[in-house]
Amino acid sequence: MSMVLSLNLGKNKNKNRRRLDIVRDMLSAASVRVKKTRVMYQANLSYGQVEKYLKGLLESGLVECDDDSCYLITGKGKEFLQMYADYLERCSRIGEEINGARKDRLLLENMCFSNDCNSKRITSKKEVLVKYQSA
C-alpha cells in the first residue's frame, strides 16, 4: 500500500495570495514612512482590505502610525519579514527534496515493474526527470 504525501510548501496553486503574503507586502510598503493609500496601492489591496489588515498590524505591533496618519514598520515588523523570508527559503528547499524523492521513487518503480506501455526502460535519474516532467 502506497501513501502519497501532498504538501503545499509556501506556494499557493491558485491565484490568490495568502494572508502572510499580504502582510509581507504591506510591511514592505511601510519600510519607509507612507500613507494608507500608498500601502493600499503597493500591496494591491482594496480600501476595506487595507483597513482590516492595518488594524491587525497595529494591534500586533508590526507597524506604527504617527500623528500625520503615516505608517512605518517596527522592529518587530522587520523581524517578521526576516522570519518569513527564512520560512519561504526552507519551504523551497523541502519542496526540492520532495521532488527529488518522487523522482527516485519513479526510478525505483521502473527498475522493479515492467510497463508494457513503455517499450523503453528508464535507467537514469535524468531520464526519470524527463518522464516526471512530461507526466
Secondary structure, 3 states (H helix, E strand, C coil): CCCCCCCCCCCCCCCCCCHHHHHHHHHHHCCCCEEHHHHHHHCCCCHHHHHHHHHHHHHHCCEEECCCCEEEECHHHHHHHHHHHHHHHHHHHHHHHHHHHHHHHHHHHHHHCCCCCCCCCCCCHHHHHHHHHHC
